[in-house]
């Protein structure tokens, strides 16, 4: 049993990161383990977690499991978890309670917890104390070892906890079952060394480690070959890509090389303002297939609070970067993340955040009330903002964000924009849905012949979070 250790997870050394190309191996005796059985994976959290789930599904199908559409039909249930906020934590343990009732009626179901929550000491302690009926717990560093973790639990008929608290290596050649046939996640790096005072990610994901560019480019070329239209380059802080490679090859070089693969759309998340360089801006401007959409987390508009957060930029430097991007890419949409109620945040600090929002007029924002995470420095700070004040500030912030989101969308009325049609709309099965180059959700009248194609769409109705449009048949990318 390997238990998570927060102190070990915090360590950073100068040891070389290894790239392992043969760590994932399915032994012959495991290839048929899932014959006649179904799996169900429920994913919480960020795009990185979604992509991890794509790997988990492929591994399970290498073992002959098939996917269940409903949890109740599964023989193996995995919860791929997020640790970034308390709300996600509570949702997962609520789901564990629901699954326990299911297991009482179907005792042979195997149940596991994985992902970022598995990397937290307090979570595993709670599982060992209250939920020992689970079968497996594994973390973010050893997804490739899932077959052996499963087998060990089956053999020993008890909870198998295998969580590595380490800086981490890079594991290549893990299979992937992509959720889409047209757009794909591509990891370019893992982990983070920023250690923002509120963030648990450096502990749950390990140190920053960039994939070698040739592996990334080859993956994108294979996607192009298979007809994919769009890739999103993933990392906890994509702008810092390459800083750990001890070379001159940085994010702007990777963006250029990916653009030159011929893929029709390139996106990247998530950016840290500290590492967003002028060279990156110039590269985005240079290539039409690098989408003019940038997610640029602000977190707070107060330089005092930003310093307490360990963000390493000021209100003024953020605004300067924002204006640089807008000057070079006037058509771009910029979204952000904002935390309200951070320890020490006064009304004056919060008003500075509102001022930045008014200045930038973000296309949209993910807004949150501060959520202390055990083990982070911010969790030890005096949380002196009342919950009523936090809720009040969140509501005021959201009202302003919504106003500017609608204003940004209004600018698209009657314009013709390129949209990658992804599928039928979840809310209206008679409509198609897709995203513009600037990441605006559009619902469109049309039939399935357009799915997987980039088409020109005239926007004829605006809503706060989406638009409606009609296909203009003067351009279709097949």
N, C-alpha and C positions, 0 to 999 in steps of 0.2 A: 504494500500500500504506500503510494506516494502522496503526501498531503501538501497543500499549498503553504508557502512560507513568504510572508510579505517582505521581511527583511532581505531574504535571498532575491526576491523579485526586483527589489530596488537597486541591487548592486549593478555597477557598470565597470567593466574592465577593458583592457586594451587587447584582449584575446581576439584573434582573427575569427570572423564569422565564416563558418563552413557552408559551402553549397553542396548539398547531398542529392545526387541524382538517382540513387538506388535504395533509398530508405523505405520506400513504399513497395512492398512485395506481398502478393497474395499467395500463400502456400497452397499447394494442390488440395490439401485436406480441408481447406477453408472455402474453396470456391463454390461448394454446394451447400454450405451451412444454411443458407436462406431459402432453399428450394421449398416452394409451397407456402412461404411466409411473406408477410407484408410489413413494410415500415411506414412510419409517419414522423416527419420532422417539423416541429413548430419553431419558427425563428423570431427572435426579438432583436431590436436594435438596428445597427448601422448597415451600410452596404457591404462592409467587410464581413459581417456576420452572414449576410445573405449569400455572399460568395463562398464562405466556409460551408454553408449548407449545401451548395452545389457540389462541393467536394465530398461531403459526407454522403449525399445521395448516390454519387457515382461509386464510392467505395462499397456501399451496401449492395448496389446492383452488381458489382464485381463478385459479390458473395452469393448472388442469385436471389436476393430479396427483390420484391416488386413493390412499387409505391402504392400506398392506400390513399384514397381521396378523403376519407374520414378517419379521424383518430380511433373511433370505436371499432373499426375494421382491422386495425393493425395488430401485429404480433410483437412489434418493437416500436416503442415511442421514445423519441429523443427531443429534449428541449434545448435548443441552441440559444444561449442566454446573453443578455446585455447587463453590464454592471454600472453603467454611467449615471443612472439615477435611481432613487429609492422606489419610484413608481414602477419601474421595470422589475425590480426585485420583488415587490409585492405581487405583481401580476404572475410571476413565475411560481411563487409559493402557493398562490391561489390555484393555479393550474395543477400543481403537484397534488393538492387536496382533491381536486376533481378526478385526477387520474387514479388516486388511491381507491376511490369508490368504484371506478371501472375495474381495477385490478381485483377487487373483492368478488366481482362477478366473473372475471376472466383471469384466474390466478396465474396462468402461464404467460401472460404478457410480460415482456421485458421492458423496463423503463430506465432511461438514462438522462443525466443532466450534463451539458457540455458548454463550451464557450467561456465568456469572461467571468460570469458569476462563479464558475467552478474554480477560478484562480484565486478567489477570495477566501481567506481563512475562516471568517465568520460564517460564510455560507456552508462550507463543508462541515464545520463544527455543528451547525444546525441540522444538517442532513444526518450526520452520525448520531445526533441526539434524538431527533424526532422523526426522521424519514429513512431509517435504515433498511426499509423494505425496497428501496430503489436497488437497481442492479449494477449500474455503472455510472461513474463520474470521471470525466476527462476534460482537459483544458484546451487552450489554444495552441499549445506547442506540439502536441502529439496526435493530431487528427489522423495522420497517416497510419497510426498504430491501432486504429479502431478495431480491426479484425481480431488482433491478439487480446485486446481488452475484453471484447465480447466473449471470446472462447474461454478465457480465464474465469470470468464470472459464471459461465455455464458449467464449467468443470467443478468449481469450488462451491457453487450454489450459494453465493453470498455477495454482498456489495463489494465491487471492485473500484477503488479510487486510485486513479493514476493521473496525477496532476504534476507537471514539471514547473517549478519556479526557477526560471533560468533566463539568461539573456537571449538565448534562442539562436538557432541556425536557420538556413533557408532550405526548405525541402522542395525540390523540383519533381516534376512528373507525377504529381498526385492527379488522379483522374477527375473529371468535372462533368456534371450533368447540368447543362445550362438551362435556365428557366425560359429563355427566349431563343428563337432561331435567328433573330435580327440584331439584337444588341447584347453586348457581353461585358462583364466585369473582368478586368485584368489587374491583378496585384502587381505593383511595381516596387513595393517596399513593405516591410512589416515593422511593428513596434514604434516607439517614440521616446525621445530623450528630452523633451521639453520640460516635463514635470511641472505643468501648471498646478497651482496649489490645490485646486478643487478636483483634479482629474485622476481617475484610477487607472486610465489606459496604460501608462508606462509600466504599471505593476502587472496588469493582466495580459499585456501583449509583448512585453520584453523590450529590449533596446532597439534602436533604429538600425535596420539592416536592409540595404537596397539590393534588389535582384540584379544580376548582371544583365546589361542591356540586350545582349544577344538572345537571352531566353525570352525577354519581353517582346522583342521585335519578331522573333520566330512564332510566338504565340499569336500575335496580331496578324502576321502573314497567313497563318493557318486559318484564322477567322475570316479573312478576306477570301481565301480560297473556298471556304464553305458558305460564302454568300452573306456574311454578316455586314450590316450597314454601319454599326456604331460600336465603339469601345469606350468604356469609362476606366481611366487609369486610377487605381485605388491605392490609398495609403493614409495612415493617420495624419501625416503632414507631407503631402506629395511635393510641396515646394522644396523640401530639404533633400529630395532624391539625389543620390550620388555623393553627398557630403561624407559618407562613410566608406566610399570606394577608393579613397586616396588617389583620385585622378581629376582631370579637368572636365570630365563628363558629368554634366549636371542636368537639371530638369529641362532647361531650354533645349539641350541637345537631344534628350529623349523625346520631347514633344515633336521636334523637327523630324527625327527618324521615324516616329510613329505616323506622322502626317504623310511622310513619303512612302509609306507602305501601300497607299491607295485606298485605305479605308475611308469611307465617305464622311464619317463623323467621329471626332475625337473630343472626349470630355475628360475632366480630371477632378477628383475630390479626395480629401479636403485640404484646402490651403490654409497656411498660417501667415498672417500679414508680415511677420518678421522675415520670412524667407522669400517673399514675392519680389523678384528682381526685375530691373528694367529690361534685361535680356529676355526674360519670360514674356513680358508684355510685347516686346518686338516680335518674338516668334509667333505668338497668338495672332498678332496683326498680320503677319506675313502669309499665313496659310488659311485659305478659305475653309478647309475642312477641320480646323480647330474651332470648336463652337464658341461663340461669343457669350458664354455663360460662365460666371465665376461665383463660387460660394466662398465668401470671405468673412469668417467669423469675427465679430466685433467683441462680443461678450459684455463689455461695458463701455460707456462713453466718458467715464471719469478716469483720468490718468492715475488718480490716487487708488482707485479700486483695481485698475489694471495692474498696478505695481503689486498690490496685495495678492492678486491672482497669479503673479509670476508670468505675465504675458509678454514682457520685454519690448513693448512698444507703447507709445502714448496716444492720447486722443488726437493730437496734432499730426503725428506721423501716420496714423491710420487714415485721416482725412486727406493727407497729401498723397498717399498711395491710391486711395479711391479716385481722386481727381486725375491722377496719372493714367489710370486704367480707362476712365471715362473719356479723357482727351484722345487717347490712342484708339479706343474702341467705343465710339459714341453710341453704337447700336447695341452694345452689350447689356445684358441683364445681370445684376449683382444681388445676391441673396446673402443672408447672414444668420448668425446665432447670437442670442442675447440672454444673459442670466440676470434676473432681478433678485434683490434681497440678499446679495452676498454680504457676509459679515462685515460690518462697518459702513455699509452703504447708507448714506444720509439722503434726505429728500433732495438736497442740492446735487449730490452725486447722480441720483436718478434723473433729475432734470437735465443734467449734462448728456445722459444717454438719449433722452428725448430730443435734445438739440442735434445730436449726431444723426438720429433717424430723420429729423426734419431736413437736415442738410443733404444727406445721401439719398433719401427717398427710395429705399430699397424695394426691389421688386417683390420680395417676400422675406419672411424671417421665421426661424424656429426660436420660440421664446420659452423660457423655463424659469421656475422659481429655484433658487439655490437648493441643492440637495447634497448634504454632507455625506461623504463616502469614507468609511472607516479606514484609517491608515494614511489618509492624505493630510497635509498640513492644515488645510482649510477646515477640516473636521474638528480641529483643536482650537480654532478661533472662537471668540465670543460672538455667538450668533444673536446679535442684539436687535434684529429687525423682527417685529411681531408678524405672525402669520397673516393677520388682517391687513397689515401694511403691505406685505408681499403680494397678497392677492389683489389689493387695490392697485399697486404699481403694475402688476402683470396685465390687469384689465385696461389700464390707461395706455400702456405700451401697445397692446394688441389692437386697440381702437385706432391708434395712429398708424401701425403697420398695415392694417386692413385698408385704411384710407389711401395709402400710397400704393398698395398692391392693386387696388381698383384703378387708380390713376395710371399706373404703368400699363395695365391691360387696355385701358381706354385708348391708348395711343395706337393700338393695333386695329381698331375698327375700320373696316373697308379696305384694309391692306391685304396684299397677297403674300403669304409667307410659306417657306418649305416646312413640311411636317412629315416625320417618319411615322407611318401608320403601324401601330403595334398589335392591335387586337380589337375585339368588340368592347364597348364601354361596359364597365361593371354596373353602372347605374341605369343604363338604357341599352338593352341588348339589340335594339334596332339601329344603334349608332356605332360608328368606329371611333377609336380614340388614338391619339398620338401626341408627340411633342414637337414644338418648333425648335429651331436652332438655339433659341434663347431659353429653352426649357419651360415653355408655356404649354399647359395642357389644353388640347383642342378636341372637341367632340364634333364628329362629322357624319353627315348622311353619306352612305356608300355601302358597297358590298365587299365580300371577302377577297375579291381580286386585287384590292389595293393593299391588303395586309402585307407588311414586309417591304413596302416601297416608300420612297420619299416623293411626295406629291406637293404641288402648289395648292394652297388653300386660301380662299378669300374669307376673312373673318367678318361675320355679319351680326354677331351678338356677343356682348361682353358681360362677364360675371366677375366677382371678386377673385375667385380661385381658378377659373377656367374660361374658355371661350367656345363659341360654336362657329362653325364655318362650312363652306362648301368647296368641293374639289374643282379646281380649274385645270382642265385637261391640256394645258399647253406645255406641261413638263411632268414627266414621270421618270424617276430613276429606278431601273429594274435591276 
